[in-house]
Amino acid sequence: MHHRTRLHGTLALMGLCATFCATPARALDSVPAYQPGDDAVVLERAAISSPQLRELKAARMRAEATPNDAAAAIAYARLAIELGRQQADPRFYGNAEAALAPWDATPAPPLEIAWLRAVLRQQRHDFDGARAELDALLQREPAYAPALLTRAVIHLVQGRPRDAQRDCTALIGQASVPIIGSCAAAALSEQGQAEHALRTLAALNTQVSAGIPFDQRSWGLTLAAEINARMEHDDDARAAFDRARAAIAAAGDHDPYFQVAEADFLLDQHEPAAVVERLRNETRNNNALLRLTLAESQLPDAASQASAKKHIEMLGERFAATRARGEATHRREEARYLLELRHDPDAALKLAVGNWNVQREPLDARIFLECAVAARAPDAARPVLEWMKQTGIEDPRLHRLAAQLPGGGS
Amino acid sequence: MRGARRFAVALGLFAGAVSAHSSSSSYLQLQSRGDELQGRWDIALRDLDAAIGLDSDGNDALTWGEVRQSQARIDDYALAHLVLRSDGARCSLQVTQLRIAEHADGHYAALDLAGRCPQSVTTLAIDYSLLFDLDRQHRGLLTLQLGKALYTSVLGPETGEADFGGDGAQSMWRVARTYFHEGLWHVWTGLDHMLFLAGLFLPAVLWRTRGGGWQAAPGLRGALWHTAGIVTAFTLAHATTLSLAALGWVHWPSRLIESGVAATVAFAGFNNLVPMVHRRLAAIAAAFGLIHGLAVASALIDLGLPVSGRVWAIATFNFGVEAAQLSLVATVIPVSFVFRHSRIYRHFVLVPGSLLVTTIGVLWFIERAFAVKLLPF
């Protein structure tokens, strides 16, 4: 008999853990409360403009007026999710979850509700739960394109480009050419076929004038920029980022994902001033704030240094607040924060390991290896080296990092 | 979650994103003193604005004036979503002051709370439902001081109702009691552990000499001390590796450890039949304790240890292990001491017992090392 089975019987312990395992919230005593002296002091600026907010409220009211009307709930949830994307703000995802709550206990709800539910699980980093939901959905309706696409994404996020490619292929005939092409390119780029992926994207991206919808075009452009950046085709990457930025601006979109990807590229190019210029007003977004802080810390002037210091504190508090909620959705970012801003490679490595169990994209691998190199822990890095071998990913930076591991890596 | 987002954009709907902002949380801090409650509740202005609309002029900027003028509505909204009961009876609750607090993710309304319960507060039931109808990812982060006990909890849509105090006390004392209890039962119900101890105990009062004869223990006191010494050496070693592994400082593959444990059991039994070691038994027990400690740690890790007070929990677990072992020494050794000269002890207890321990140890070893199933347990 193994010890495991015996101890597992004891629920008392688990109950105890439920209360103790999350880091307790910071005591409020350390957050002073005050009454501002002046009524005109602006405390908060709305995250979204009034028309958008009004639209969201109207959709919510329609959904609340007819609690079991799937169409109204779906409309509200989609709107909220789209705002969540634009703002990278989980509050809107929480709205969408509330919209779909009446179907929480329904195992086989309307297809779109099941899909949106999977999307929301994915957003909470419950990738396995999301995948299970999509598997069940695709059993019912094997050609449901949104579900295939979302599952392809989850495969990529969890480091299984081959499975992703299978789902991309299944989209043939169910989705438009740019979608299938970008899906396949993303999967190929992580299997040792980055150049092939880039050629596919170049072909797609030259068809811009052929009237491809904006969102599909901006996806292809950002993807091309990211793959070029990863392959260290610096000039091509820069050109692709510029094109994508122009397209996003022309469409009047706000795209936090793009901003962060571009900031990472600029940081690698040692252009912190450009990062500060782009992200100065994005401090609400933790991912953007991390890049902004990294850039500020690399600038020599006193004002940047002071701002970096303030932002380091702020990031620490935000990560702590996330942990107090018992969530682990920021581990990749927090690992980078600990490594590059707090200079604590051991603690960073621990987070990177935990993150790797959940998320396995090239960026996750990079942070993991950077932590392992800094912490001089080649053994810890073995899962990443294995993944690199298994997928055949070309990323030259990953291979350089692997070679830097004490003992020469693989 | 990079790729995620791109794909879904392609569908005109984003498939998921990094939670790049902080999620919505409120911070609720409560203390009881006699029948009185005091506290503070910080709720994000953004959340209040979404729920009850604070931006009265609709210019997308929220001023202190607008917040101040909405105070009555803020108070009503907040208090309607927090119900406190002490020993089953509802407590009154009021907001005494509205202030502003700056958290890392924005400005919050800080509500000072004062309440009164029908009688002195020993237990508190909290029913928290703020914002869940609007935002299922909202959480209330509770810090509650009830008398001397401090509780923290995350209140969510499924966990918004929670009871504190009384039997649910999560004090140091309770952690100690739970883990001590766990340590005791780890020994008393653990077949691995019991067999290994049996292997060690059986020859405490009667052992085989190198020459092939048998020797009985001359005195009970000596036998007790000798065995207690072995057991304590085992526990000290056990505690060392258990602590190191449970704190995540060392990690060994579980197959290796579990096979190692089986090997120690087989060795302990076999040593009684064909004596290889007798004098240095304490040293051997300590060496084996190192292996057993690693095995138990993996079970503790699977369960999860409290983050605050981990070391305390592990320490009390080890005290429990030691107490259980000493209790066995105290009961088993005197009984066997009485029978040490009888043939029954030698022929029906010591030899077959040691054979059984050895056999199970060997079978376990084969099972664990080669991943095959031989025993029904």
Interface residues (C-beta under 8 A of the other chain):
Chain A: M1 H2 H3 R4 R6 L7 H8 T10 A12 L13 M14 L16 C17 T19 F20 C21 A22 T23 P24 A25 R26 A27 L28 V31 P32 A33 Y34 Q35 P36 D38 D39 A40 V41 V42 L43 E44 R45 A46 A47 S49 S50 R60 R78 I81 E82 G84 R85 Q87 A88 D89 P90 R91 Y93 G94 N95 E97 A98 A101 V119 L120 Q122 Q123 R124 H125 A130 A145 P146 L149 T150 A152 V153 I154 L156 V157 P178 I179 S182 C183 A186 P213 D215 Q216 S218 W219 T222 L223 E226 P256 Y257 V260 A261 R284 N285 N286 N287 A288 M314 L315 E317 R318 A321 T322 A324 R325 G326 E327 T329 H330 E333 K350 Q359 E361 L363
Chain B: M1 R2 G3 A4 R5 R6 F7 A8 V9 A10 L11 G12 L13 F14 A15 G16 A17 V18 S19 A20 H21 S22 S23 S24 S25 Y27 Q29 R40 D42 L45 R46 D47 D49 A50 D55 G58 D60 A61 L62 T63 W64 G65 V67 R68 L98 R99 I100 A101 E102 H103 A104 D105 G106 H107 A110 D112 F132 D133 L134 D135 R136 Q137 H138 R139 L141 L142 T143 Y151 T152 S153 V154 Q170 R174 V175 T178 Y179 H181 E182 W185 H186 T189 G190 L191 D192 G248 E258 A295 V296 S298 A299 L300 D302 L303 G304 L305 P306 V307 S308 G309 F377
